[in-house]
Amino acid sequence: MKGGYLEQDKLEGCILTDSCYPYLILHWWSMDIFCYFSHHFITVPPVVWTEQAHKHGVIVLGTFITEFEGGEKLCEKIFSSQEVIDELIEKMIQLCINLNFEGWLINIENIMKPELLPNLEYFLKELTQKSRQILGKHSRIIWYDSVTNEGKLDWQNELNLYNRKWFDLTDGIYLNYAWNEEHLQRTLELAAGQRLTEIYLGVDVFGRGCMGGGGWNCSEPLELIKKYGLSLALFAPGWIIECFVGECVLENSFRFWSPIKEFLPIQRPLTSSEFDTDFSSGITLLPDGTKHFKMTSMGLQPHYLDSTNLYLTLSGLKIISGGEHILFLCDSILDELPKVIKAVSIAKIGIKLVIEEDQEVILVHEENSGGEEQVFVIPKNVKHIKKIYIQVQKEDCPMILKSFSMSNKL
């Protein structure tokens, strides 16, 4: 956002003003990979973003970018020999190790001289393979659709014979934004059913050359992406802050994500049998009335958030209507130790655990636990949790869920 490396990216956080307001990601469960992008040659994700993404099981990428005439000259140095490339790869992987992120978006947006193309091929092949060997199965090297296999700067907007080589050498290709349905049809024909989810269709939230015009209408291109079984690369969702300075980031976040959630199926559950969250947005009100934001203070978010039933506020998770609401999708295997769920709220609630699709366990609040904290003991015969629901008894009684945890501590 705004060139990267902002005040909000600092460990200590920042004071909020109309001109300094953070971009908050609340819908982490709707994404698989987060790429921190800027126009610096090597962009390393700030630690606060990496920690927040990993808390929700999201892979994190940095950016390797060269652009324009300066980028062309830089590429002449980088790809001058395999020895130089080997040293560069070593440094890039070491950055991943030291700062705990999983890989790189490779964005070369300048002409490549034909004599350098064999070394570009070597770079992509070696970086992808060595990253997988050293960083493990979650490593990702993604190629941006810009330079053709002939070295021309010519965005293809589809998978074709001019960029297929780069796709074959890496973990995926991020196609440019100016695609239409014919581009997708040709992409599917060439892919022949192979690696479809590793083909990422670019959608620019600023709407530059993009179907639907971006902004609040990003759902239009997503319908086609879903129809063809391909993946999405959503560029610059920070638009909701950059173009609406001073407006409520929480409200605009829900407004943006709500129409596109149906095209982004949540398939990544919580796997831990112990977790603790206060649902914090990272924003706190100081005694003098100013607001402070600290990304490291943001809590684990529930799998399903929306502006009508489960809504994030500065006080916690607001549950607007009665009935059942899914908090978390799980794949949690419980050990022999007794497990306890604790919830702090301003109203009585119940908890429903779904063990398998056809089995449920209803947990009842222990009246003697006292105060706002409600304690639910999970029966010993429960060994595998698939979903956690919260049950609100009163239909028209909005409540705030201040914290939620599952552990073996009474």
N, C-alpha and C positions, 0 to 999 in steps of 0.2 A: 504494500500500500504506500502510495506517495513516495516511491523511490526506495523504500525499505529503511531499516535501522532507525526506528522512531523512538520517541520518549517512552511509549508503552512497552517497548521491547526490553527495557532495562530491568535488571533484577529488583531494584528498589521501587519500580513503578513510577507513577507520575501524578501530579495534581491535575484534575480535569478542568478544562475551560472550554468555551465554544470552539476555540481553534485547536485545542488539544483534547480530543475525545477518542477513546480506544475503539478499534474494531474487535468485536467479540465473536468468537465462534462458539455457538451453543449447540450446533447440530453435528458434532463430531461423528456420531454413529452413522451419518449418511455419507461419509466419505471413507476411502481406503488409504489414500496417499495425500499428504500435504507437502506442497513445494513452496519454499520461501524464495521469492523471486525479487531480484533487483537487476540493474543494468551494470553492476560491477563485474569484472572478469570472473572472479570467484566469489560467490555469495554463500556464506555459511549461515545456516539457520541459527538465530539467537536461542540460547539455552531455554528461555521461558516458553518459547513456542514448541520446542522439541519435547519438553517435559509434559506440556498440556496435551499434545498429540498422543504421546505414548500412554498417558493415563487412560486414553480412550481406545488404545490399540491401533492407532493410525501410524503408518510408515511416513518418515520425514525425508525429504530431499533438499539438497542445496542446488544452486544453479551455476553452471559453467557457460559463460556467454561471451561471444565475440561479435562485434557489429561494425558495419560500414568500412571505410578505408582503414581506420585504425585497427579494426579486427582482422582485416586481410593481412596487414603487416605482422600482427601478433601471430596469426596462424602460420606464417612463413617461418617464424622462429620455433613455435611449438612443434610443428610437424616436419622440421628439418631433418630429423633422424630418429631412429627407433630408440637410441640411447636417451635422447631428450624426452621422448614420450614415456619411456619406462620410469624416469625420474618423476615426471609429472603424475603418472598414475600412482606411484608410491605415495606422493604427498597428498593426493586427493583421498586415497583410502585411509591414510593416517589421520586426516582431518575427520573423516567419518568415525574412526575409532575414538579419537580424543574427545569429540563432541557428541558422540552417541547418536548419529543419524545414519540413514540406510543407503544413501546413494545420491545420484545427480540427474538433473535435467540438463541435457546437452543441447545448447541453443547457438548454433553457428549461423549468423545472419550476415554473411559476406561472401563474396566470390572466393572459391578455392581454386588455386592453379592446378591444372591436370596432373602435374608431376608430384603434387602433395597428396593426391587421393589415395594411393596405396598406404601411406602412413596414417591417414585418417581412418581407413579401414582397420589398420593394425591397432590404433588407439581405441576404437570402439570395441573391438573383439577382446583385447587384453583387459580393458577396464571392466567390461561386463563379466568376463570369466574370473578375473582375480577378485573382484568385489564379491562374487558369489562364494568363492573359495574362502575368503578371509572374513567377510562380514556375515555370511550365512544365507539361509533361504529367503530372508526378507529383503535382501539387497535389491535395488532397482536402478538401472540405467535406462533413462527414457530419452529418445531422440525427438527433437522438434522438427517438424516438416518445413524445411527451408532450403537447404542446399541439395541439389540433385546429385545423382551418381556421376554426372559429368562435371560437377563443380560449379554449376550455375546457381545463382540465387533466384530460385523460382518456386514459390509456394504451390504445392500441388492440390491441397484440399481433399486428397483422397490417397489411398494406397494404390500405387501403380509401379510400373517398371522403372520409373525414375527415382523412386525412394525405397523400393522393396529391399535393396541391399542393406540399407541402414537399419531397417526394421529387423531383418534376419540376424543382424549382429548384436542387437540389444534386447532389452526386456520389454520394449514397447515403443510405439510411435505416437506422438502428439500431433495430430493433423491440424493444419491452419483453419481459421474460422469461416472462410468464405465458401463453405460447401453447400450443396443442395442434395436433393434425393438421388439425382443421377450419379453424383459422386459416391454416395453410399452404395448404390447398386453395383457400381464398378469395383468398389472396395471389396464387397462381399464376393464378387465373382473371382477376383484375384486371390483373395484369402482362402477360398475353397473350404470354408468351415474351420480353418485352423487359427488359433490364437485370437479369436474375435474380441475377447475382453481385454486384450493387450493393445487394441487399436483405440486411441482416445480421441474423440471428436472435440475440437476446440469450440467453446462457446464463450464469447467475450461479453462480460456483463455491461461494459461500456457500449456495446452494440456496433463496434467498428467492423463493417462488412459482414455482419452476422445475421442469420435468419431470425426474424422476430424482433430485431432491434435491441436485444439485450434488456437491461433494466428489470422492470417488474414483469417482463414478458419472456423470461428465459424458458418457460415451460414449452413453448412452441417447438424449438429445436430438440428439446429433450424427448418429445413424443416420437420423433423420427429415430433418434438414437436408440430408444427402447425397442421400437418396431424392428430394427435391424440387428438387435442383440449386441451392439457395440458399447464401448465405455465413453464416459464424459470427462473432458478436461475443462473445468470451470475456471476461467481466468478473471481475476480482479473482482471478487465479491466484495472487496472493500469499497466498491462504488457506493454502497449505502451510507458510508461515512463521508467519503470525498465529495459527493454531490448533494449531501443533505446535512451540512455542518450545523450543529446546534440542535438537531432533532434527536429524539429518543432512539438510541442505538438498539435497545431491546425491542421496541415496537417495530422498528424497520427491519430488524433481523427476522422476526416472525413473519412480517409481511412478505419478505423476500423468499424465505425458505418454505413457507406453507404451500404455495402452488406447485413447487417442484419436488416435494417429498415423495409423492406417489411414483415418481420415476427413479427414485434412488432407494431401492430396497435395502433394508437393514439386515445384514446377514452375519454380522460379527457380534457374538454374545460376550458377556462377561464370563471369564473362565475361572476367576479366583473365587474361593469360598470365603474370603475375608475382604471386606472393603468398608470404607467409611467416607461419607460425604456430607457437606453442609449445603450443597447446591449453590455455593457462592458464585456470583458473577465477577468477583474480584474487586467490586466497587464498594467502598465504605464511606460513610458520612463522618467527617471529622468534627470535633467540638466547635470549631469556628464556622461551621456550616459549609465548608468546602468539601468536595468529593475527591477521594484518592483511589487510583486504580493500581492494582498489583496482580499481574497475571499468575504469579506463582500461588496466589491465594484462591484462585478459581477452583471450585470443587468438581468432582465427577458429576456429569450431567446424566439425567435419565435418558433412556433410549427414545422416548416419544415426548416431544415438547410441541405445544401449539398454543395459539392465543385464545382458544375457547375452553380448554379443559385443564391443561397443565402449563402454567405460565411462570417464567422466572421473574422474581422481583428482587429488590435489594434486601428484603427480609428473609427470603428463602423461596421455596417452590410453592406457588399458589395453586391450589386445587379448587376450581371454580364450581364444579357441579358434583352432585352425589353419584353413587354407583362405583363401578370398578374402573381403575385406571392402571395400565401397565407402566411400571417404573423401569424394570430392567428385563432384558432377555438374557438368559444365563445358559451356561453349559458347565455348571459348577458341581464337581464331585466332592462330597463331604467326607471328611476323615472320621475317625472313631470318636474324636472329641465332640462334646455337645455343642451345638451351634445356637446362637441367640441373635435375634433381630431386635434392634433398638430404634425407636423413632421418637423424635421430639416434635410435637405439634401443639396447636391450640385447641384441638378438638379430638374426641375419641375416634379412633380408626380401627379397622381390621386389616389383616394381611392374608392374602391367598397365595399359596405356592402351587405352581403347576409342576409336577414331578415328571410326567410324560404328557403327551397330548391328551390322553383320556383319564389322567389321574390328578386329583387336586387335594390339597391339604389346607384347611382353614385354620388360621391361628387367632386366638382370642387374647385380648389384652388382660394382663394380670392386674386386678384392681389394687393390689397392695404395693405396687411399685412406686406410687406416689408421684406428685408433681406432673410436669408436662411430659416427662419421659415415659414411654410405653414400651414394655418388654414382652417379647414373644419368643417362647422357647420352641425350637424346631424338634419334632419327635425324632427319636433315635433311629427309627426305621426309614427315615428320609435320607437317601444317599445321593440323589442326583436331582438338582433343581434346574428347570428349563425356563421358567418365568416367575417374576415376582410382581404381584398386583397389590395395589392399595385399595381398600374398600372404605368409602365414606358413606355413613349411614343416612345423613340428612341431605335431601336433594338440593335445597336452596340455602346452603350454609357454607359459603367459601371459607377455606382454611389455609393456613400456611404450614407447610412441612419444613421444619428448620434443619433437621438432620436425619440421616438414615444410615444404619450400619448393620453388617452381619459379621459376627466373630464368635470366638469360643469363650468370651468373657461375660460373665453375668453382671 
